[in-house]
Amino acid sequence: MILVTGATGTIGREVVRCLGPERDVRILARDPARVVGASPCADVVAGDYADEASLARALAGVSRAFLVTNRIGDDDERFVRAARAAGVRHVVKLSAAAVNDAGAQDLITRQQRATEGLLRASGLAWTLLRPRSFMSNTLAWAPSVREERVVRALNGTSRNACVDPRDVAEVAVRALTQEGHTGCAYTLTGPEPLSARDQTRELGRQLGIELAFEELGLDAARALLGRRYPPTVVEALLESARRQEENAKSAVAPTVLEVTGRPARSYADWVADHLSAFRGP
Ligand SMILES: NC(=O)c1ccc[n+]([C@@H]2O[C@H](COP(=O)([O-])OP(=O)(O)OC[C@H]3O[C@@H](n4cnc5c(N)ncnc54)[C@H](OP(=O)(O)O)[C@@H]3O)[C@@H](O)[C@H]2O)c1
């Protein structure tokens, strides 16, 4: 039995889709009604990292698990402890490429490093997935693209080797279903580093419209992020953006090709499959 967490989120949603109906899959979700795209055969159970009894129930009989957490705290620790107690063999954890960068010392990256460390020390078999920024982060631009034909972002020219979430999910599924991925830490990128201006140009090209790019100052970016995240996370994201300005996020890794046997999807591919989100009424 494979347990998938984070199935209502960006990567987990694709993982359950890729796993398909042939495998025994259980999905842990805070609200099972919000899980879409899973096989009808999947066993969807209610659970929360904060509720240890729910973790024990979800992990019973599970041999491999996909772990996604997205807040500062001890969710990973609780999950790994419960996985050990339940006799899980192998955990595939969604981490981040920034853990490779000694110059990245923001709160989120420090937490990812610490949780990678506790999984490595747990005695469980592990695989670490370390993606660069998800191409889907640009969905945050959709409202201003639709309503004003404008993209507003920090750091218009600094580049990031952003990755398609579907490629991250495909690597996760291989690690969950094939032998040979134990003890591997996979850095996952797209095929080329792109700036926010490059992405804006590609979006405008495929939409067939003139899209303006407005570079946000630090205060404006802080205010915008503050609508979605608590202040400590906002500061971590701004610190992480500084590493991008310092060109720490542009290196391309061959891992998607090596693990899946096909090249990483481009941003143009991602846009082509998500154009409707950016189209005006
Ligand atoms: N975004 C990027 O560019 C990027 C790049 C590299 C690495 N990462 C890493 O990717 C991870 C986030 O992945 P994602 O974007 O796929 O996730 P996401 O879209 O942020 O969704 C988070 C998932 O975790 C679930 N979750 C949150 N708290 C939970 C709890 N207490 N108990 C059970 N489930 C809980 C959420 O369920 P609900 O629907 O119930 O909230 C949701 O399914 C983070 O570790 C981040 O550091 C992100």
The ligand as a Gaussian input file, in Angstrom:
#p B3LYP/6-31G(d) Opt

LIG

0 1
 N        6.235000      26.216000      -4.534000
 C        7.474000      26.030000      -4.916000
 O        7.965000      26.666000      -5.860000
 C        8.321000      25.011000      -4.201000
 C        9.611000      24.766000      -4.691000
 C       10.398000      23.800000      -4.039000
 C        9.906000      23.110000      -2.937000
 N        8.647000      23.392000      -2.487000
 C        8.165000      22.637000      -1.310000
 O        6.988000      21.936000      -1.674000
 C        6.190000      21.738000      -0.503000
 C        4.776000      22.148000      -0.781000
 O        4.293000      21.315000      -1.827000
 P        2.987000      21.679000      -2.656000
 O        3.177000      23.060000      -3.245000
 O        2.692000      20.539000      -3.539000
 O        1.919000      21.751000      -1.519000
 P        0.741000      22.800000      -1.378000
 O        0.096000      23.028000      -2.703000
 O        1.263000      23.936000      -0.552000
 O       -0.244000      21.929000      -0.485000
 C        0.109000      21.472000       0.789000
 C       -0.567000      20.148000       1.021000
 O       -0.265000      19.713000       2.361000
 C       -1.497000      19.463000       3.026000
 N       -1.391000      19.791000       4.451000
 C       -1.055000      20.977000       4.999000
 N       -1.111000      20.906000       6.331000
 C       -1.519000      19.654000       6.628000
 C       -1.786000      18.989000       7.850000
 N       -1.651000      19.605000       9.031000
 N       -2.172000      17.695000       7.808000
 C       -2.312000      17.061000       6.612000
 N       -2.075000      17.648000       5.418000
 C       -1.697000      18.929000       5.435000
 C       -2.481000      20.396000       2.368000
 O       -3.788000      19.967000       2.632000
 P       -5.027000      20.999000       2.769000
 O       -5.647000      21.034000       1.394000
 O       -5.880000      20.377000       3.800000
 O       -4.458000      22.321000       3.184000
 C       -2.072000      20.248000       0.912000
 O       -2.573000      19.068000       0.346000
 C        6.826000      22.580000       0.607000
 O        7.586000      21.723000       1.428000
 C        7.741000      23.534000      -0.162000
 O        8.849000      23.944000       0.615000
 C        7.844000      24.303000      -3.087000

